[in-house]
């Protein structure tokens, strides 16, 4: 599965955008439901 597919299914994730060309991504999430550490482990 794609990075976007896996992360977008996690609780608290509102949106995700990944640019493989630029080597970066942006995740909008609810800090009451998840954390950057949890999303990095995904």
C-alpha positions, 0 to 999 in steps of 0.5 A: 500500500502507499504511504498515503493509504496507510497513514490516512486510515489512522485515527485522527488523520484529517489529510495527508499529502506526499511528494515523492519527487520532493521527498516530503509529506504533510499530515494534518491530524487531530492531536487529541487522537494521535501524535507525530510519533505514532504516525512515524511508526505506521 
